[in-house]
Amino acid sequence: MTTDAPRRILEYGLASGNTGLVQLLGLCPLLAVSNTAVNALGLGLATVLALTLTNAAVASLRRFTRRDVRIPAFVMIIAAVVTSIELAMRAFLPELHAVLGLFIPLIVTNCALMGRAEAYASRNSPALAALDGFAIGLGFLWVLLVLGSVRELLGKGSLFAGAGDLLGLPGLEFAIRGYPGFLLAVLPIGAFLALAGLIALRQAWQQR
């Protein structure tokens, strides 16, 4: 392992290869669940954990998996990890699980998990694969959290509303008194507009 490998992995996951802004993968949960910051944080953390664990598992088992069955094997590993995360969330965070609903098991269909398992985890050590999964997941999380925060703040005049009930973190809640709300921001079209704005900002920054 070269000394700059972890730095390159983190930079790729957070910036140059960001799942949401550059590769445009996993847009279904990215757009659907980013109506509030709490929902975005919950799904983002679940995705980080799923990517880290699946990458580490795929890298650990890559020498024992025949090439002709590697894709079905990757799918089984991803499904097992995501199911475990869903059951844990249902047991310990039932309110958040009820809000996120179908989008937790749909993490299995997130192209980022299969893409990183095939492109990186199956070719590298478990330690590097786990770091790569963590970096990719963290990149997805920050985009999801920015979208959720912007949409909630513009649409409802609040931030992390419901954090006390859903996450047990009441200190995160914030609200602007008397704010009339901007309905467009929390509608599905608001998600597309907010993501387009983030992509445009990234492109402008790159050109500079």
Phi, psi and chi 1 to 4 in degrees:
 res  aa     phi    psi   chi1   chi2   chi3   chi4
   1 MET       -  121.7 -178.2 -170.4  -55.9      -
   2 THR   -76.7  157.5   59.2      -      -      -
   3 THR   -67.8  -26.9   55.5      -      -      -
   4 ASP   -92.3   -0.7   62.9  -25.8      -      -
   5 ALA   -61.5  -49.2      -      -      -      -
   6 PRO   -59.7  -37.9  -25.0   34.9      -      -
   7 ARG   -64.6  -43.1 -177.8 -179.3  -59.1  174.6
   8 ARG   -65.7  -38.4  -74.5 -171.8  -73.6  105.4
   9 ILE   -63.8  -45.6  -69.3  172.2      -      -
  10 LEU   -65.6  -41.4  -71.6  171.2      -      -
  11 GLU   -64.1  -39.5 -171.4  -81.4  -30.1      -
  12 TYR   -66.2  -45.9 -179.8   81.5      -      -
  13 GLY   -67.8  -37.2      -      -      -      -
  14 LEU   -85.7  -29.5  -66.4  172.5      -      -
  15 ALA  -130.5  -78.7      -      -      -      -
  16 SER   -65.3  -27.5   62.2      -      -      -
  17 GLY  -117.9   26.3      -      -      -      -
  18 ASN   -52.6  131.9 -171.9  -82.0      -      -
  19 THR   -62.1  -43.8  -56.3      -      -      -
  20 GLY   -82.7  -33.7      -      -      -      -
  21 LEU   -98.9  -27.3  -66.4 -176.5      -      -
  22 VAL  -109.2  -54.4  179.8      -      -      -
  23 GLN   -81.6  -20.3  -59.1 -175.3   55.1      -
  24 LEU    54.5   48.7  -60.6  180.0      -      -
  25 LEU  -106.4  155.1  -61.6  175.5      -      -
  26 GLY    65.8   32.0      -      -      -      -
  27 LEU   -70.4  -25.4  -67.5 -174.6      -      -
  28 CYS   -59.9  -57.7  178.0      -      -      -
  29 PRO   -68.0  -32.7   23.7  -33.8      -      -
  30 LEU   -58.6  -42.0 -174.7   71.4      -      -
  31 LEU   -86.1  -35.4  -63.1  172.0      -      -
  32 ALA   -77.8  -33.9      -      -      -      -
  33 VAL   -99.6   -3.9 -175.7      -      -      -
  34 SER   -87.8   27.2   61.3      -      -      -
  35 ASN   -79.1  -20.7   56.2  -26.3      -      -
  36 THR  -138.0  157.6   68.0      -      -      -
  37 ALA   -68.7  -36.1      -      -      -      -
  38 VAL   -65.7  -46.2  169.0      -      -      -
  39 ASN   -60.1  -43.0  -67.9   -6.6      -      -
  40 ALA   -62.9  -42.9      -      -      -      -
  41 LEU   -64.9  -43.3  179.5   61.2      -      -
  42 GLY   -62.3  -49.1      -      -      -      -
  43 LEU   -68.8  -36.8 -176.3   67.0      -      -
  44 GLY   -62.8  -44.0      -      -      -      -
  45 LEU   -65.7  -38.9  -70.0  174.7      -      -
  46 ALA   -63.0  -38.3      -      -      -      -
  47 THR   -69.6  -39.7  -55.2      -      -      -
  48 VAL   -58.9  -47.0  170.5      -      -      -
  49 LEU   -64.2  -41.9 -174.3   59.3      -      -
  50 ALA   -64.2  -44.9      -      -      -      -
  51 LEU   -64.1  -43.0  -85.9  160.9      -      -
  52 THR   -63.5  -47.7  -55.6      -      -      -
  53 LEU   -69.9  -41.6  -66.5  178.4      -      -
  54 THR   -67.5  -40.5   54.4      -      -      -
  55 ASN   -61.4  -44.4  -94.3   21.4      -      -
  56 ALA   -64.0  -40.8      -      -      -      -
  57 ALA   -67.7  -43.7      -      -      -      -
  58 VAL   -62.4  -44.0  166.9      -      -      -
  59 ALA   -64.3  -36.0      -      -      -      -
  60 SER   -70.1  -31.5  -59.7      -      -      -
  61 LEU  -101.3    3.5  -61.5  173.5      -      -
  62 ARG   -64.0  -31.6   72.8 -173.7 -167.9  -81.1
  63 ARG   -76.3  -16.3  -60.8 -175.5 -173.9  -82.3
  64 PHE  -104.0    3.3  -52.4  100.2      -      -
  65 THR  -107.8  122.4  -54.4      -      -      -
  66 ARG   -66.7  146.9  -70.3  170.7   47.7 -172.4
  67 ARG   -62.4  -35.0 -174.2  169.4 -178.2   80.4
  68 ASP   -76.1  -11.6   54.5  -21.6      -      -
  69 VAL  -120.7   14.7  -63.6      -      -      -
  70 ARG   -67.1  -37.3   71.5 -174.9 -171.2  -77.3
  71 ILE   -64.8  -49.4  -61.5  -59.9      -      -
  72 PRO   -59.0  -35.7  -24.6   34.6      -      -
  73 ALA   -65.4  -42.3      -      -      -      -
  74 PHE   -61.6  -41.3  -65.9  166.3      -      -
  75 VAL   -62.6  -42.0  172.1      -      -      -
  76 MET   -63.7  -42.4  -68.8  -65.6  -65.8      -
  77 ILE   -63.6  -47.1  -68.2  171.2      -      -
  78 ILE   -61.3  -44.9  -67.1  170.0      -      -
  79 ALA   -62.6  -40.6      -      -      -      -
  80 ALA   -64.7  -43.5      -      -      -      -
  81 VAL   -65.7  -46.7  168.9      -      -      -
  82 VAL   -65.4  -38.8  172.8      -      -      -
  83 THR   -62.7  -40.6  -59.3      -      -      -
  84 SER   -63.1  -42.0  -59.7      -      -      -
  85 ILE   -64.6  -41.5  -67.4  172.4      -      -
  86 GLU   -63.5  -43.4 -176.5 -164.8    7.1      -
  87 LEU   -64.9  -39.7  -68.1  175.4      -      -
  88 ALA   -65.0  -41.0      -      -      -      -
  89 MET   -66.1  -39.4 -174.3  174.0  -72.3      -
  90 ARG   -64.2  -33.2 -179.4  179.2  -65.6 -179.2
  91 ALA   -79.0  -41.5      -      -      -      -
  92 PHE  -104.3  -24.2  -61.2  107.2      -      -
  93 LEU  -131.8   63.9  -63.5  169.8      -      -
  94 PRO   -63.6  -34.5   21.8  -32.4      -      -
  95 GLU   -65.6  -44.9  -66.7   85.2   -0.5      -
  96 LEU   -66.1  -39.2 -177.6   61.2      -      -
  97 HIS   -61.7  -39.2  179.7  -88.3      -      -
  98 ALA   -66.2  -33.7      -      -      -      -
  99 VAL   -73.7  -45.6  170.9      -      -      -
 100 LEU   -73.9  -31.5  -64.7  178.0      -      -
 101 GLY    53.9 -123.1      -      -      -      -
 102 LEU   -65.9  -19.3 -174.6   62.6      -      -
 103 PHE   -72.4  -17.0  -70.1  101.0      -      -
 104 ILE   -69.9  -56.7  -63.2  -62.2      -      -
 105 PRO   -63.7  -24.0   17.2  -29.3      -      -
 106 LEU   -71.5   -6.4  -81.8  179.8      -      -
 107 ILE   -58.5  -28.9  -67.6  175.1      -      -
 108 VAL   -56.6  -36.1  174.1      -      -      -
 109 THR   -86.9   -0.6   65.2      -      -      -
 110 ASN   -64.2  120.0 -168.0  -33.6      -      -
 111 CYS   -60.5  -24.6  -59.5      -      -      -
 112 ALA   -63.6  -37.2      -      -      -      -
 113 LEU   -65.7  -50.9  -84.0   80.5      -      -
 114 MET   -66.6  -38.6  179.9   58.5   72.3      -
 115 GLY   -61.6  -45.5      -      -      -      -
 116 ARG   -72.8  -32.9  -62.5  -42.5  -67.3  170.7
 117 ALA   -61.9  -43.3      -      -      -      -
 118 GLU   -77.3  -44.3  171.0   65.3   17.1      -
 119 ALA   -81.4  -29.5      -      -      -      -
 120 TYR  -125.6  -53.9 -165.9   89.8      -      -
 121 ALA   -62.2  -35.8      -      -      -      -
 122 SER   -74.4   -3.5   62.3      -      -      -
 123 ARG  -122.9    1.0  -64.9  171.9  170.6   81.8
 124 ASN  -135.5  173.1  -68.9  -85.1      -      -
 125 SER   -69.4  158.4   67.0      -      -      -
 126 PRO   -57.5  -37.5  -27.1   35.4      -      -
 127 ALA   -64.8  -49.0      -      -      -      -
 128 LEU   -66.3  -37.6  -76.3  178.1      -      -
 129 ALA   -64.6  -41.6      -      -      -      -
 130 ALA   -64.2  -41.2      -      -      -      -
 131 LEU   -64.7  -39.9 -179.3   60.9      -      -
 132 ASP   -63.1  -44.2  176.1   78.2      -      -
 133 GLY   -62.7  -40.8      -      -      -      -
 134 PHE   -63.5  -42.4  177.2   76.4      -      -
 135 ALA   -66.7  -44.9      -      -      -      -
 136 ILE   -63.1  -42.8  -65.4  -67.3      -      -
 137 GLY   -65.1  -39.2      -      -      -      -
 138 LEU   -66.1  -37.4 -154.6   59.6      -      -
 139 GLY   -63.6  -41.4      -      -      -      -
 140 PHE   -65.1  -39.7 -174.9   78.5      -      -
 141 LEU   -63.2  -44.3  169.0   61.2      -      -
 142 TRP   -70.0  -35.2   81.2 -106.3      -      -
 143 VAL   -66.1  -44.5  174.6      -      -      -
 144 LEU   -60.8  -42.1 -167.5   58.8      -      -
 145 LEU   -70.1  -38.6 -169.1   56.0      -      -
 146 VAL   -63.6  -45.7  168.0      -      -      -
 147 LEU   -60.7  -46.4  -75.2  177.4      -      -
 148 GLY   -62.9  -40.8      -      -      -      -
 149 SER   -67.4  -45.3  -59.9      -      -      -
 150 VAL   -63.9  -46.1  169.0      -      -      -
 151 ARG   -66.1  -41.3  -67.4  179.9   64.4 -163.3
 152 GLU   -67.7  -41.6 -177.9 -178.0   -3.0      -
 153 LEU   -65.8  -44.0 -163.2   57.5      -      -
 154 LEU   -73.2  -39.4  -68.8  177.3      -      -
 155 GLY   -79.3  -36.7      -      -      -      -
 156 LYS  -122.7  -11.2  -57.8  177.9 -179.7  178.9
 157 GLY    72.7   24.1      -      -      -      -
 158 SER  -133.1  169.2   62.1      -      -      -
 159 LEU  -146.8  127.5 -162.4   58.3      -      -
 160 PHE    57.4   36.1  -70.4  101.8      -      -
 161 ALA   -64.4  133.5      -      -      -      -
 162 GLY    86.6    5.3      -      -      -      -
 163 ALA   -63.7  -30.0      -      -      -      -
 164 GLY   -65.2  -46.3      -      -      -      -
 165 ASP   -76.9  -40.8  -63.2  -30.5      -      -
 166 LEU   -83.8  -37.0  -61.6  178.0      -      -
 167 LEU  -117.7   -7.9  -61.3  175.8      -      -
 168 GLY    72.4   27.5      -      -      -      -
 169 LEU  -126.6   72.0  -60.2  170.6      -      -
 170 PRO   -65.5  -20.6   23.9  -33.9      -      -
 171 GLY   -68.7  -14.2      -      -      -      -
 172 LEU   -82.1  -18.0  -69.5  177.9      -      -
 173 GLU   -69.4  140.1  -62.1 -176.3   37.5      -
 174 PHE  -147.8  141.2  167.2   79.1      -      -
 175 ALA  -148.0  144.1      -      -      -      -
 176 ILE   -95.1  118.8  -58.1  174.1      -      -
 177 ARG   -69.8  135.4  -68.1 -175.8  179.6 -179.5
 178 GLY    76.7    8.7      -      -      -      -
 179 TYR   -73.0  126.3 -177.1   74.8      -      -
 180 PRO   -73.7  -20.1   26.8  -34.4      -      -
 181 GLY    90.2  151.8      -      -      -      -
 182 PHE  -128.4   95.3 -177.1   51.1      -      -
 183 LEU   -56.6  -35.6 -178.3   59.8      -      -
 184 LEU   -57.8  -33.3 -177.5   66.7      -      -
 185 ALA   -66.3  -32.6      -      -      -      -
 186 VAL   -96.0   -5.2  -66.8      -      -      -
 187 LEU   -78.7  161.7  -69.2  176.9      -      -
 188 PRO   -53.2  -38.5  -28.5   34.8      -      -
 189 ILE   -63.2  -29.1 -170.5  174.6      -      -
 190 GLY   -63.6  -33.8      -      -      -      -
 191 ALA   -65.9  -43.4      -      -      -      -
 192 PHE   -63.6  -42.6  -75.3   96.0      -      -
 193 LEU   -66.7  -40.9  -66.8  174.8      -      -
 194 ALA   -66.1  -42.4      -      -      -      -
 195 LEU   -65.4  -41.1  179.8   60.5      -      -
 196 ALA   -60.3  -40.1      -      -      -      -
 197 GLY   -62.9  -41.7      -      -      -      -
 198 LEU   -64.4  -42.7  -82.3 -179.5      -      -
 199 ILE   -63.8  -40.7  -65.6  173.8      -      -
 200 ALA   -64.5  -40.4      -      -      -      -
 201 LEU   -63.4  -41.1  -74.3  174.3      -      -
 202 ARG   -65.0  -41.3  179.5 -173.3  177.9  -83.1
 203 GLN   -64.2  -42.3  -66.3  -66.9   91.7      -
 204 ALA   -63.7  -40.1      -      -      -      -
 205 TRP   -65.5  -39.7  177.5   78.6      -      -
 206 GLN   -65.1  -39.6  -89.8 -159.6  -37.7      -
 207 GLN   -66.1  -29.4  -70.9  178.4    0.1      -
 208 ARG   -74.0      -  -72.7 -164.6  175.1 -171.0
